[in-house]
Structure formats: structure tokens, C-alpha cells
Amino acid sequence: MTDIIVLAVVIVIVGCASAYIYKAKKSGARCVGCSHAGSCGRSGNECSCGTENK
């Protein structure tokens, strides 16, 4: 029974993370893991957090 509960919790966590990434990419965020993802430059490949988007 505990295996089913643990599996359900893992599935919910993975589902929520996937939904967050999908929503962020749909809204135009260039680097989702960056705290400044909403303010990344649209013209270049560099985010405001200093990581390069490929």
C-alpha cells in the first residue's frame, strides 16, 4: 500500500513540473530554470542570468 502512495506522489510531482515547464515555454520564457526567465532578451541567445540558450 505504501508503494502505491509513494508512486502516486512521484507521479503528481512529475506532472506538476511538466505542467510548469509547458506553461513557461508557452508564455515565451527562454530559460525556464532561471529566476529572470520572463525578462530574457528576445533578440539574442543570452539570458539575463548569464546562461546561453542554445
mmCIF entry with sequence, helices, sheets and N, C-alpha, C, O atoms, coordinates in Angstrom:
data_MODEL
# 
_entry.id   MODEL 
# 
_entity.id                         1 
_entity.type                       polymer 
_entity.pdbx_number_of_molecules   1 
# 
_entity_poly.entity_id                      1 
_entity_poly.type                           'polypeptide(L)' 
_entity_poly.nstd_linkage                   no 
_entity_poly.nstd_monomer                   no 
_entity_poly.pdbx_seq_one_letter_code       MTDIIVLAVVIVIVGCASAYIYKAKKSGARCVGCSHAGSCGRSGNECSCGTENK 
_entity_poly.pdbx_seq_one_letter_code_can   MTDIIVLAVVIVIVGCASAYIYKAKKSGARCVGCSHAGSCGRSGNECSCGTENK 
_entity_poly.pdbx_strand_id                 A 
# 
loop_
_entity_poly_seq.entity_id 
_entity_poly_seq.num 
_entity_poly_seq.mon_id 
_entity_poly_seq.hetero 
1 1  MET n 
1 2  THR n 
1 3  ASP n 
1 4  ILE n 
1 5  ILE n 
1 6  VAL n 
1 7  LEU n 
1 8  ALA n 
1 9  VAL n 
1 10 VAL n 
1 11 ILE n 
1 12 VAL n 
1 13 ILE n 
1 14 VAL n 
1 15 GLY n 
1 16 CYS n 
1 17 ALA n 
1 18 SER n 
1 19 ALA n 
1 20 TYR n 
1 21 ILE n 
1 22 TYR n 
1 23 LYS n 
1 24 ALA n 
1 25 LYS n 
1 26 LYS n 
1 27 SER n 
1 28 GLY n 
1 29 ALA n 
1 30 ARG n 
1 31 CYS n 
1 32 VAL n 
1 33 GLY n 
1 34 CYS n 
1 35 SER n 
1 36 HIS n 
1 37 ALA n 
1 38 GLY n 
1 39 SER n 
1 40 CYS n 
1 41 GLY n 
1 42 ARG n 
1 43 SER n 
1 44 GLY n 
1 45 ASN n 
1 46 GLU n 
1 47 CYS n 
1 48 SER n 
1 49 CYS n 
1 50 GLY n 
1 51 THR n 
1 52 GLU n 
1 53 ASN n 
1 54 LYS n 
# 
_struct_asym.id          A 
_struct_asym.entity_id   1 
# 
loop_
_struct_conf.conf_type_id 
_struct_conf.id 
_struct_conf.pdbx_PDB_helix_id 
_struct_conf.beg_label_comp_id 
_struct_conf.beg_label_asym_id 
_struct_conf.beg_label_seq_id 
_struct_conf.pdbx_beg_PDB_ins_code 
_struct_conf.end_label_comp_id 
_struct_conf.end_label_asym_id 
_struct_conf.end_label_seq_id 
_struct_conf.pdbx_end_PDB_ins_code 
_struct_conf.beg_auth_comp_id 
_struct_conf.beg_auth_asym_id 
_struct_conf.beg_auth_seq_id 
_struct_conf.end_auth_comp_id 
_struct_conf.end_auth_asym_id 
_struct_conf.end_auth_seq_id 
_struct_conf.pdbx_PDB_helix_class 
_struct_conf.details 
_struct_conf.pdbx_PDB_helix_length 
HELX_P HELX_P1 AA1 THR A 2  ? LYS A 26 ? THR A 2  LYS A 26 1 ? 25 
HELX_P HELX_P2 AA2 ALA A 37 ? SER A 39 ? ALA A 37 SER A 39 5 ? 3  
# 
_struct_conf_type.id          HELX_P 
_struct_conf_type.criteria    ? 
_struct_conf_type.reference   ? 
# 
loop_
_atom_site.group_PDB 
_atom_site.id 
_atom_site.type_symbol 
_atom_site.label_atom_id 
_atom_site.label_alt_id 
_atom_site.label_comp_id 
_atom_site.label_asym_id 
_atom_site.label_entity_id 
_atom_site.label_seq_id 
_atom_site.pdbx_PDB_ins_code 
_atom_site.Cartn_x 
_atom_site.Cartn_y 
_atom_site.Cartn_z 
_atom_site.occupancy 
_atom_site.B_iso_or_equiv 
_atom_site.pdbx_formal_charge 
_atom_site.auth_seq_id 
_atom_site.auth_comp_id 
_atom_site.auth_asym_id 
_atom_site.auth_atom_id 
_atom_site.pdbx_PDB_model_num 
ATOM 1   N N  . MET A 1 1  ? 0.814  -1.191 0.000   1.00 0.00 ? 1  MET A N  1 
ATOM 2   C CA . MET A 1 1  ? 0.000  0.000  0.000   1.00 0.00 ? 1  MET A CA 1 
ATOM 3   C C  . MET A 1 1  ? 0.865  1.265  0.000   1.00 0.00 ? 1  MET A C  1 
ATOM 4   O O  . MET A 1 1  ? 0.532  2.246  -0.664  1.00 0.00 ? 1  MET A O  1 
ATOM 5   N N  . THR A 1 2  ? 1.970  1.239  0.742   1.00 0.00 ? 2  THR A N  1 
ATOM 6   C CA . THR A 1 2  ? 2.820  2.428  0.772   1.00 0.00 ? 2  THR A CA 1 
ATOM 7   C C  . THR A 1 2  ? 3.504  2.651  -0.570  1.00 0.00 ? 2  THR A C  1 
ATOM 8   O O  . THR A 1 2  ? 3.801  3.787  -0.940  1.00 0.00 ? 2  THR A O  1 
ATOM 9   N N  . ASP A 1 3  ? 3.755  1.556  -1.304  1.00 0.00 ? 3  ASP A N  1 
ATOM 10  C CA . ASP A 1 3  ? 4.355  1.707  -2.631  1.00 0.00 ? 3  ASP A CA 1 
ATOM 11  C C  . ASP A 1 3  ? 3.430  2.469  -3.570  1.00 0.00 ? 3  ASP A C  1 
ATOM 12  O O  . ASP A 1 3  ? 3.892  3.276  -4.377  1.00 0.00 ? 3  ASP A O  1 
ATOM 13  N N  . ILE A 1 4  ? 2.147  2.222  -3.474  1.00 0.00 ? 4  ILE A N  1 
ATOM 14  C CA . ILE A 1 4  ? 1.172  2.912  -4.324  1.00 0.00 ? 4  ILE A CA 1 
ATOM 15  C C  . ILE A 1 4  ? 1.123  4.395  -3.965  1.00 0.00 ? 4  ILE A C  1 
ATOM 16  O O  . ILE A 1 4  ? 1.040  5.245  -4.851  1.00 0.00 ? 4  ILE A O  1 
ATOM 17  N N  . ILE A 1 5  ? 1.172  4.705  -2.682  1.00 0.00 ? 5  ILE A N  1 
ATOM 18  C CA . ILE A 1 5  ? 1.137  6.108  -2.241  1.00 0.00 ? 5  ILE A CA 1 
ATOM 19  C C  . ILE A 1 5  ? 2.386  6.844  -2.706  1.00 0.00 ? 5  ILE A C  1 
ATOM 20  O O  . ILE A 1 5  ? 2.296  7.967  -3.202  1.00 0.00 ? 5  ILE A O  1 
ATOM 21  N N  . VAL A 1 6  ? 3.537  6.226  -2.553  1.00 0.00 ? 6  VAL A N  1 
ATOM 22  C CA . VAL A 1 6  ? 4.797  6.842  -2.986  1.00 0.00 ? 6  VAL A CA 1 
ATOM 23  C C  . VAL A 1 6  ? 4.787  7.045  -4.500  1.00 0.00 ? 6  VAL A C  1 
ATOM 24  O O  . VAL A 1 6  ? 5.203  8.098  -4.983  1.00 0.00 ? 6  VAL A O  1 
ATOM 25  N N  . LEU A 1 7  ? 4.323  6.060  -5.244  1.00 0.00 ? 7  LEU A N  1 
ATOM 26  C CA . LEU A 1 7  ? 4.240  6.173  -6.702  1.00 0.00 ? 7  LEU A CA 1 
ATOM 27  C C  . LEU A 1 7  ? 3.288  7.292  -7.110  1.00 0.00 ? 7  LEU A C  1 
ATOM 28  O O  . LEU A 1 7  ? 3.577  8.039  -8.046  1.00 0.00 ? 7  LEU A O  1 
ATOM 29  N N  . ALA A 1 8  ? 2.170  7.414  -6.427  1.00 0.00 ? 8  ALA A N  1 
ATOM 30  C CA . ALA A 1 8  ? 1.212  8.479  -6.733  1.00 0.00 ? 8  ALA A CA 1 
ATOM 31  C C  . ALA A 1 8  ? 1.818  9.856  -6.467  1.00 0.00 ? 8  ALA A C  1 
ATOM 32  O O  . ALA A 1 8  ? 1.614  10.785 -7.248  1.00 0.00 ? 8  ALA A O  1 
ATOM 33  N N  . VAL A 1 9  ? 2.557  9.989  -5.374  1.00 0.00 ? 9  VAL A N  1 
ATOM 34  C CA . VAL A 1 9  ? 3.189  11.269 -5.047  1.00 0.00 ? 9  VAL A CA 1 
ATOM 35  C C  . VAL A 1 9  ? 4.239  11.629 -6.102  1.00 0.00 ? 9  VAL A C  1 
ATOM 36  O O  . VAL A 1 9  ? 4.320  12.782 -6.526  1.00 0.00 ? 9  VAL A O  1 
ATOM 37  N N  . VAL A 1 10 ? 5.032  10.661 -6.522  1.00 0.00 ? 10 VAL A N  1 
ATOM 38  C CA . VAL A 1 10 ? 6.047  10.910 -7.552  1.00 0.00 ? 10 VAL A CA 1 
ATOM 39  C C  . VAL A 1 10 ? 5.384  11.315 -8.864  1.00 0.00 ? 10 VAL A C  1 
ATOM 40  O O  . VAL A 1 10 ? 5.860  12.228 -9.539  1.00 0.00 ? 10 VAL A O  1 
ATOM 41  N N  . ILE A 1 11 ? 4.297  10.652 -9.230  1.00 0.00 ? 11 ILE A N  1 
ATOM 42  C CA . ILE A 1 11 ? 3.588  10.993 -10.469 1.00 0.00 ? 11 ILE A CA 1 
ATOM 43  C C  . ILE A 1 11 ? 3.019  12.404 -10.397 1.00 0.00 ? 11 ILE A C  1 
ATOM 44  O O  . ILE A 1 11 ? 3.063  13.137 -11.385 1.00 0.00 ? 11 ILE A O  1 
ATOM 45  N N  . VAL A 1 12 ? 2.491  12.791 -9.253  1.00 0.00 ? 12 VAL A N  1 
ATOM 46  C CA . VAL A 1 12 ? 1.957  14.152 -9.094  1.00 0.00 ? 12 VAL A CA 1 
ATOM 47  C C  . VAL A 1 12 ? 3.073  15.186 -9.204  1.00 0.00 ? 12 VAL A C  1 
ATOM 48  O O  . VAL A 1 12 ? 2.892  16.219 -9.849  1.00 0.00 ? 12 VAL A O  1 
ATOM 49  N N  . ILE A 1 13 ? 4.217  14.925 -8.588  1.00 0.00 ? 13 ILE A N  1 
ATOM 50  C CA . ILE A 1 13 ? 5.344  15.864 -8.654  1.00 0.00 ? 13 ILE A CA 1 
ATOM 51  C C  . ILE A 1 13 ? 5.847  16.023 -10.075 1.00 0.00 ? 13 ILE A C  1 
ATOM 52  O O  . ILE A 1 13 ? 6.076  17.144 -10.528 1.00 0.00 ? 13 ILE A O  1 
ATOM 53  N N  . VAL A 1 14 ? 6.022  14.918 -10.787 1.00 0.00 ? 14 VAL A N  1 
ATOM 54  C CA . VAL A 1 14 ? 6.481  14.968 -12.178 1.00 0.00 ? 14 VAL A CA 1 
ATOM 55  C C  . VAL A 1 14 ? 5.440  15.675 -13.060 1.00 0.00 ? 14 VAL A C  1 
ATOM 56  O O  . VAL A 1 14 ? 5.801  16.444 -13.950 1.00 0.00 ? 14 VAL A O  1 
ATOM 57  N N  . GLY A 1 15 ? 4.176  15.418 -12.815 1.00 0.00 ? 15 GLY A N  1 
ATOM 58  C CA . GLY A 1 15 ? 3.111  16.078 -13.579 1.00 0.00 ? 15 GLY A CA 1 
ATOM 59  C C  . GLY A 1 15 ? 3.097  17.576 -13.363 1.00 0.00 ? 15 GLY A C  1 
ATOM 60  O O  . GLY A 1 15 ? 2.933  18.340 -14.314 1.00 0.00 ? 15 GLY A O  1 
ATOM 61  N N  . CYS A 1 16 ? 3.268  18.008 -12.121 1.00 0.00 ? 16 CYS A N  1 
ATOM 62  C CA . CYS A 1 16 ? 3.289  19.441 -11.821 1.00 0.00 ? 16 CYS A CA 1 
ATOM 63  C C  . CYS A 1 16 ? 4.509  20.121 -12.443 1.00 0.00 ? 16 CYS A C  1 
ATOM 64  O O  . CYS A 1 16 ? 4.408  21.235 -12.956 1.00 0.00 ? 16 CYS A O  1 
ATOM 65  N N  . ALA A 1 17 ? 5.645  19.457 -12.397 1.00 0.00 ? 17 ALA A N  1 
ATOM 66  C CA . ALA A 1 17 ? 6.850  20.023 -13.010 1.00 0.00 ? 17 ALA A CA 1 
ATOM 67  C C  . ALA A 1 17 ? 6.687  20.139 -14.521 1.00 0.00 ? 17 ALA A C  1 
ATOM 68  O O  . ALA A 1 17 ? 7.086  21.137 -15.120 1.00 0.00 ? 17 ALA A O  1 
ATOM 69  N N  . SER A 1 18 ? 6.102  19.119 -15.130 1.00 0.00 ? 18 SER A N  1 
ATOM 70  C CA . SER A 1 18 ? 5.874  19.158 -16.579 1.00 0.00 ? 18 SER A CA 1 
ATOM 71  C C  . SER A 1 18 ? 4.905  20.265 -16.954 1.00 0.00 ? 18 SER A C  1 
ATOM 72  O O  . SER A 1 18 ? 5.111  20.959 -17.949 1.00 0.00 ? 18 SER A O  1 
ATOM 73  N N  . ALA A 1 19 ? 3.860  20.436 -16.174 1.00 0.00 ? 19 ALA A N  1 
ATOM 74  C CA . ALA A 1 19 ? 2.891  21.497 -16.441 1.00 0.00 ? 19 ALA A CA 1 
ATOM 75  C C  . ALA A 1 19 ? 3.532  22.874 -16.302 1.00 0.00 ? 19 ALA A C  1 
ATOM 76  O O  . ALA A 1 19 ? 3.230  23.777 -17.083 1.00 0.00 ? 19 ALA A O  1 
ATOM 77  N N  . TYR A 1 20 ? 4.415  23.045 -15.314 1.00 0.00 ? 20 TYR A N  1 
ATOM 78  C CA . TYR A 1 20 ? 5.105  24.319 -15.121 1.00 0.00 ? 20 TYR A CA 1 
ATOM 79  C C  . TYR A 1 20 ? 6.001  24.641 -16.316 1.00 0.00 ? 20 TYR A C  1 
ATOM 80  O O  . TYR A 1 20 ? 6.012  25.770 -16.805 1.00 0.00 ? 20 TYR A O  1 
ATOM 81  N N  . ILE A 1 21 ? 6.746  23.648 -16.779 1.00 0.00 ? 21 ILE A N  1 
ATOM 82  C CA . ILE A 1 21 ? 7.638  23.860 -17.925 1.00 0.00 ? 21 ILE A CA 1 
ATOM 83  C C  . ILE A 1 21 ? 6.827  24.165 -19.176 1.00 0.00 ? 21 ILE A C  1 
ATOM 84  O O  . ILE A 1 21 ? 7.186  25.063 -19.937 1.00 0.00 ? 21 ILE A O  1 
ATOM 85  N N  . TYR A 1 22 ? 5.744  23.437 -19.402 1.00 0.00 ? 22 TYR A N  1 
ATOM 86  C CA . TYR A 1 22 ? 4.892  23.670 -20.570 1.00 0.00 ? 22 TYR A CA 1 
ATOM 87  C C  . TYR A 1 22 ? 4.313  25.089 -20.541 1.00 0.00 ? 22 TYR A C  1 
ATOM 88  O O  . TYR A 1 22 ? 4.319  25.790 -21.553 1.00 0.00 ? 22 TYR A O  1 
ATOM 89  N N  . LYS A 1 23 ? 3.819  25.497 -19.382 1.00 0.00 ? 23 LYS A N  1 
ATOM 90  C CA . LYS A 1 23 ? 3.241  26.839 -19.258 1.00 0.00 ? 23 LYS A CA 1 
ATOM 91  C C  . LYS A 1 23 ? 4.297  27.916 -19.467 1.00 0.00 ? 23 LYS A C  1 
ATOM 92  O O  . LYS A 1 23 ? 4.030  28.921 -20.126 1.00 0.00 ? 23 LYS A O  1 
ATOM 93  N N  . ALA A 1 24 ? 5.482  27.722 -18.918 1.00 0.00 ? 24 ALA A N  1 
ATOM 94  C CA . ALA A 1 24 ? 6.545  28.718 -19.062 1.00 0.00 ? 24 ALA A CA 1 
ATOM 95  C C  . ALA A 1 24 ? 6.998  28.825 -20.514 1.00 0.00 ? 24 ALA A C  1 
ATOM 96  O O  . ALA A 1 24 ? 7.198  29.930 -21.017 1.00 0.00 ? 24 ALA A O  1 
ATOM 97  N N  . LYS A 1 25 ? 7.163  27.702 -21.186 1.00 0.00 ? 25 LYS A N  1 
ATOM 98  C CA . LYS A 1 25 ? 7.573  27.731 -22.594 1.00 0.00 ? 25 LYS A CA 1 
ATOM 99  C C  . LYS A 1 25 ? 6.486  28.345 -23.469 1.00 0.00 ? 25 LYS A C  1 
ATOM 100 O O  . LYS A 1 25 ? 6.793  29.062 -24.421 1.00 0.00 ? 25 LYS A O  1 
ATOM 101 N N  . LYS A 1 26 ? 5.230  28.076 -23.161 1.00 0.00 ? 26 LYS A N  1 
ATOM 102 C CA . LYS A 1 26 ? 4.121  28.625 -23.937 1.00 0.00 ? 26 LYS A CA 1 
ATOM 103 C C  . LYS A 1 26 ? 4.027  30.138 -23.767 1.00 0.00 ? 26 LYS A C  1 
ATOM 104 O O  . LYS A 1 26 ? 3.596  30.838 -24.683 1.00 0.00 ? 26 LYS A O  1 
ATOM 105 N N  . SER A 1 27 ? 4.431  30.654 -22.590 1.00 0.00 ? 27 SER A N  1 
ATOM 106 C CA . SER A 1 27 ? 4.374  32.093 -22.365 1.00 0.00 ? 27 SER A CA 1 
ATOM 107 C C  . SER A 1 27 ? 5.612  32.813 -22.902 1.00 0.00 ? 27 SER A C  1 
ATOM 108 O O  . SER A 1 27 ? 5.686  34.040 -22.840 1.00 0.00 ? 27 SER A O  1 
ATOM 109 N N  . GLY A 1 28 ? 6.593  32.058 -23.433 1.00 0.00 ? 28 GLY A N  1 
ATOM 110 C CA . GLY A 1 28 ? 7.732  32.674 -24.095 1.00 0.00 ? 28 GLY A CA 1 
ATOM 111 C C  . GLY A 1 28 ? 8.995  32.759 -23.270 1.00 0.00 ? 28 GLY A C  1 
ATOM 112 O O  . GLY A 1 28 ? 9.932  33.447 -23.677 1.00 0.00 ? 28 GLY A O  1 
ATOM 113 N N  . ALA A 1 29 ? 9.066  32.099 -22.142 1.00 0.00 ? 29 ALA A N  1 
ATOM 114 C CA . ALA A 1 29 ? 10.289 32.124 -21.335 1.00 0.00 ? 29 ALA A CA 1 
ATOM 115 C C  . ALA A 1 29 ? 11.398 31.384 -22.079 1.00 0.00 ? 29 ALA A C  1 
ATOM 116 O O  . ALA A 1 29 ? 11.191 30.270 -22.559 1.00 0.00 ? 29 ALA A O  1 
ATOM 117 N N  . ARG A 1 30 ? 12.564 32.000 -22.172 1.00 0.00 ? 30 ARG A N  1 
ATOM 118 C CA . ARG A 1 30 ? 13.662 31.392 -22.924 1.00 0.00 ? 30 ARG A CA 1 
ATOM 119 C C  . ARG A 1 30 ? 14.440 30.396 -22.092 1.00 0.00 ? 30 ARG A C  1 
ATOM 120 O O  . ARG A 1 30 ? 14.825 29.342 -22.598 1.00 0.00 ? 30 ARG A O  1 
ATOM 121 N N  . CYS A 1 31 ? 14.681 30.703 -20.834 1.00 0.00 ? 31 CYS A N  1 
ATOM 122 C CA . CYS A 1 31 ? 15.379 29.760 -19.960 1.00 0.00 ? 31 CYS A CA 1 
ATOM 123 C C  . CYS A 1 31 ? 14.514 29.539 -18.726 1.00 0.00 ? 31 CYS A C  1 
ATOM 124 O O  . CYS A 1 31 ? 14.467 30.386 -17.834 1.00 0.00 ? 31 CYS A O  1 
ATOM 125 N N  . VAL A 1 32 ? 13.842 28.417 -18.677 1.00 0.00 ? 32 VAL A N  1 
ATOM 126 C CA . VAL A 1 32 ? 12.820 28.153 -17.677 1.00 0.00 ? 32 VAL A CA 1 
ATOM 127 C C  . VAL A 1 32 ? 13.400 28.066 -16.266 1.00 0.00 ? 32 VAL A C  1 
ATOM 128 O O  . VAL A 1 32 ? 12.749 28.502 -15.317 1.00 0.00 ? 32 VAL A O  1 
ATOM 129 N N  . GLY A 1 33 ? 14.580 27.526 -16.104 1.00 0.00 ? 33 GLY A N  1 
ATOM 130 C CA . GLY A 1 33 ? 15.160 27.354 -14.780 1.00 0.00 ? 33 GLY A CA 1 
ATOM 131 C C  . GLY A 1 33 ? 15.713 28.627 -14.170 1.00 0.00 ? 33 GLY A C  1 
ATOM 132 O O  . GLY A 1 33 ? 16.079 28.638 -12.994 1.00 0.00 ? 33 GLY A O  1 
ATOM 133 N N  . CYS A 1 34 ? 15.780 29.678 -14.930 1.00 0.00 ? 34 CYS A N  1 
ATOM 134 C CA . CYS A 1 34 ? 16.344 30.948 -14.476 1.00 0.00 ? 34 CYS A CA 1 
ATOM 135 C C  . CYS A 1 34 ? 15.284 31.757 -13.731 1.00 0.00 ? 34 CYS A C  1 
ATOM 136 O O  . CYS A 1 34 ? 14.116 31.763 -14.120 1.00 0.00 ? 34 CYS A O  1 
ATOM 137 N N  . SER A 1 35 ? 15.688 32.430 -12.674 1.00 0.00 ? 35 SER A N  1 
ATOM 138 C CA . SER A 1 35 ? 14.736 33.252 -11.929 1.00 0.00 ? 35 SER A CA 1 
ATOM 139 C C  . SER A 1 35 ? 14.309 34.493 -12.706 1.00 0.00 ? 35 SER A C  1 
ATOM 140 O O  . SER A 1 35 ? 13.297 35.110 -12.373 1.00 0.00 ? 35 SER A O  1 
ATOM 141 N N  . HIS A 1 36 ? 15.062 34.864 -13.732 1.00 0.00 ? 36 HIS A N  1 
ATOM 142 C CA . HIS A 1 36 ? 14.730 36.016 -14.571 1.00 0.00 ? 36 HIS A CA 1 
ATOM 143 C C  . HIS A 1 36 ? 14.169 35.567 -15.921 1.00 0.00 ? 36 HIS A C  1 
ATOM 144 O O  . HIS A 1 36 ? 14.321 36.284 -16.910 1.00 0.00 ? 36 HIS A O  1 
ATOM 145 N N  . ALA A 1 37 ? 13.539 34.426 -15.983 1.00 0.00 ? 37 ALA A N  1 
ATOM 146 C CA . ALA A 1 37 ? 13.117 33.835 -17.257 1.00 0.00 ? 37 ALA A CA 1 
ATOM 147 C C  . ALA A 1 37 ? 12.154 34.729 -18.028 1.00 0.00 ? 37 ALA A C  1 
ATOM 148 O O  . ALA A 1 37 ? 12.187 34.752 -19.258 1.00 0.00 ? 37 ALA A O  1 
ATOM 149 N N  . GLY A 1 38 ? 11.309 35.453 -17.334 1.00 0.00 ? 38 GLY A N  1 
ATOM 150 C CA . GLY A 1 38 ? 10.351 36.308 -18.022 1.00 0.00 ? 38 GLY A CA 1 
ATOM 151 C C  . GLY A 1 38 ? 10.971 37.544 -18.640 1.00 0.00 ? 38 GLY A C  1 
ATOM 152 O O  . GLY A 1 38 ? 10.358 38.166 -19.508 1.00 0.00 ? 38 GLY A O  1 
ATOM 153 N N  . SER A 1 39 ? 12.169 37.918 -18.218 1.00 0.00 ? 39 SER A N  1 
ATOM 154 C CA . SER A 1 39 ? 12.784 39.141 -18.720 1.00 0.00 ? 39 SER A CA 1 
ATOM 155 C C  . SER A 1 39 ? 13.972 38.875 -19.629 1.00 0.00 ? 39 SER A C  1 
ATOM 156 O O  . SER A 1 39 ? 14.776 39.776 -19.867 1.00 0.00 ? 39 SER A O  1 
ATOM 157 N N  . CYS A 1 40 ? 14.099 37.664 -20.139 1.00 0.00 ? 40 CYS A N  1 
ATOM 158 C CA . CYS A 1 40 ? 15.197 37.346 -21.055 1.00 0.00 ? 40 CYS A CA 1 
ATOM 159 C C  . CYS A 1 40 ? 15.016 38.096 -22.368 1.00 0.00 ? 40 CYS A C  1 
ATOM 160 O O  . CYS A 1 40 ? 13.894 38.339 -22.813 1.00 0.00 ? 40 CYS A O  1 
ATOM 161 N N  . GLY A 1 41 ? 16.125 38.454 -22.970 1.00 0.00 ? 41 GLY A N  1 
ATOM 162 C CA . GLY A 1 41 ? 16.075 39.160 -24.242 1.00 0.00 ? 41 GLY A CA 1 
ATOM 163 C C  . GLY A 1 41 ? 15.540 38.288 -25.351 1.00 0.00 ? 41 GLY A C  1 
ATOM 164 O O  . GLY A 1 41 ? 15.874 37.106 -25.434 1.00 0.00 ? 41 GLY A O  1 
ATOM 165 N N  . ARG A 1 42 ? 14.726 38.851 -26.191 1.00 0.00 ? 42 ARG A N  1 
ATOM 166 C CA . ARG A 1 42 ? 14.123 38.089 -27.293 1.00 0.00 ? 42 ARG A CA 1 
ATOM 167 C C  . ARG A 1 42 ? 15.027 38.036 -28.522 1.00 0.00 ? 42 ARG A C  1 
ATOM 168 O O  . ARG A 1 42 ? 14.918 37.117 -29.333 1.00 0.00 ? 42 ARG A O  1 
ATOM 169 N N  . SER A 1 43 ? 15.919 39.017 -28.664 1.00 0.00 ? 43 SER A N  1 
ATOM 170 C CA . SER A 1 43 ? 16.705 39.088 -29.890 1.00 0.00 ? 43 SER A CA 1 
ATOM 171 C C  . SER A 1 43 ? 17.956 38.225 -29.851 1.00 0.00 ? 43 SER A C  1 
ATOM 172 O O  . SER A 1 43 ? 18.349 37.667 -30.875 1.00 0.00 ? 43 SER A O  1 
ATOM 173 N N  . GLY A 1 44 ? 18.581 38.105 -28.701 1.00 0.00 ? 44 GLY A N  1 
ATOM 174 C CA . GLY A 1 44 ? 19.825 37.350 -28.609 1.00 0.00 ? 44 GLY A CA 1 
ATOM 175 C C  . GLY A 1 44 ? 19.615 35.979 -28.020 1.00 0.00 ? 44 GLY A C  1 
ATOM 176 O O  . GLY A 1 44 ? 18.499 35.611 -27.651 1.00 0.00 ? 44 GLY A O  1 
ATOM 177 N N  . ASN A 1 45 ? 20.689 35.225 -27.932 1.00 0.00 ? 45 ASN A N  1 
ATOM 178 C CA . ASN A 1 45 ? 20.619 33.895 -27.348 1.00 0.00 ? 45 ASN A CA 1 
ATOM 179 C C  . ASN A 1 45 ? 21.056 33.884 -25.893 1.00 0.00 ? 45 ASN A C  1 
ATOM 180 O O  . ASN A 1 45 ? 21.177 32.810 -25.303 1.00 0.00 ? 45 ASN A O  1 
ATOM 181 N N  . GLU A 1 46 ? 21.293 35.024 -25.308 1.00 0.00 ? 46 GLU A N  1 
ATOM 182 C CA . GLU A 1 46 ? 21.778 35.053 -23.942 1.00 0.00 ? 46 GLU A CA 1 
ATOM 183 C C  . GLU A 1 46 ? 20.677 35.542 -23.003 1.00 0.00 ? 46 GLU A C  1 
ATOM 184 O O  . GLU A 1 46 ? 20.022 36.550 -23.270 1.00 0.00 ? 46 GLU A O  1 
ATOM 185 N N  . CYS A 1 47 ? 20.485 34.831 -21.925 1.00 0.00 ? 47 CYS A N  1 
ATOM 186 C CA . CYS A 1 47 ? 19.512 35.211 -20.910 1.00 0.00 ? 47 CYS A CA 1 
ATOM 187 C C  . CYS A 1 47 ? 20.123 36.229 -19.963 1.00 0.00 ? 47 CYS A C  1 
ATOM 188 O O  . CYS A 1 47 ? 21.341 36.407 -19.921 1.00 0.00 ? 47 CYS A O  1 
ATOM 189 N N  . SER A 1 48 ? 19.272 36.885 -19.215 1.00 0.00 ? 48 SER A N  1 
ATOM 190 C CA . SER A 1 48 ? 19.765 37.867 -18.247 1.00 0.00 ? 48 SER A CA 1 
ATOM 191 C C  . SER A 1 48 ? 20.500 37.219 -17.088 1.00 0.00 ? 48 SER A C  1 
ATOM 192 O O  . SER A 1 48 ? 21.202 37.904 -16.344 1.00 0.00 ? 48 SER A O  1 
ATOM 193 N N  . CYS A 1 49 ? 20.351 35.899 -16.920 1.00 0.00 ? 49 CYS A N  1 
ATOM 194 C CA . CYS A 1 49 ? 21.048 35.213 -15.823 1.00 0.00 ? 49 CYS A CA 1 
ATOM 195 C C  . CYS A 1 49 ? 22.452 34.797 -16.249 1.00 0.00 ? 49 CYS A C  1 
ATOM 196 O O  . CYS A 1 49 ? 23.196 34.245 -15.439 1.00 0.00 ? 49 CYS A O  1 
ATOM 197 N N  . GLY A 1 50 ? 22.827 35.047 -17.493 1.00 0.00 ? 50 GLY A N  1 
ATOM 198 C CA . GLY A 1 50 ? 24.187 34.786 -17.938 1.00 0.00 ? 50 GLY A CA 1 
ATOM 199 C C  . GLY A 1 50 ? 24.387 33.423 -18.584 1.00 0.00 ? 50 GLY A C  1 
ATOM 200 O O  . GLY A 1 50 ? 25.486 33.114 -19.043 1.00 0.00 ? 50 GLY A O  1 
ATOM 201 N N  . THR A 1 51 ? 23.341 32.603 -18.627 1.00 0.00 ? 51 THR A N  1 
ATOM 202 C CA . THR A 1 51 ? 23.468 31.307 -19.296 1.00 0.00 ? 51 THR A CA 1 
ATOM 203 C C  . THR A 1 51 ? 23.075 31.450 -20.744 1.00 0.00 ? 51 THR A C  1 
ATOM 204 O O  . THR A 1 51 ? 22.197 32.243 -21.082 1.00 0.00 ? 51 THR A O  1 
ATOM 205 N N  . GLU A 1 52 ? 23.713 30.695 -21.591 1.00 0.00 ? 52 GLU A N  1 
ATOM 206 C CA . GLU A 1 52 ? 23.458 30.790 -23.015 1.00 0.00 ? 52 GLU A CA 1 
ATOM 207 C C  . GLU A 1 52 ? 22.378 29.804 -23.421 1.00 0.00 ? 52 GLU A C  1 
ATOM 208 O O  . GLU A 1 52 ? 22.448 28.625 -23.073 1.00 0.00 ? 52 GLU A O  1 
ATOM 209 N N  . ASN A 1 53 ? 21.386 30.274 -24.150 1.00 0.00 ? 53 ASN A N  1 
ATOM 210 C CA . ASN A 1 53 ? 20.286 29.429 -24.623 1.00 0.00 ? 53 ASN A CA 1 
ATOM 211 C C  . ASN A 1 53 ? 20.630 28.913 -26.011 1.00 0.00 ? 53 ASN A C  1 
ATOM 212 O O  . ASN A 1 53 ? 20.860 29.703 -26.926 1.00 0.00 ? 53 ASN A O  1 
ATOM 213 N N  . LYS A 1 54 ? 20.667 27.608 -26.176 1.00 0.00 ? 54 LYS A N  1 
ATOM 214 C CA . LYS A 1 54 ? 21.007 27.032 -27.483 1.00 0.00 ? 54 LYS A CA 1 
ATOM 215 C C  . LYS A 1 54 ? 19.815 26.443 -28.167 1.00 0.00 ? 54 LYS A C  1 
ATOM 216 O O  . LYS A 1 54 ? 19.934 25.919 -29.275 1.00 0.00 ? 54 LYS A O  1 
# 
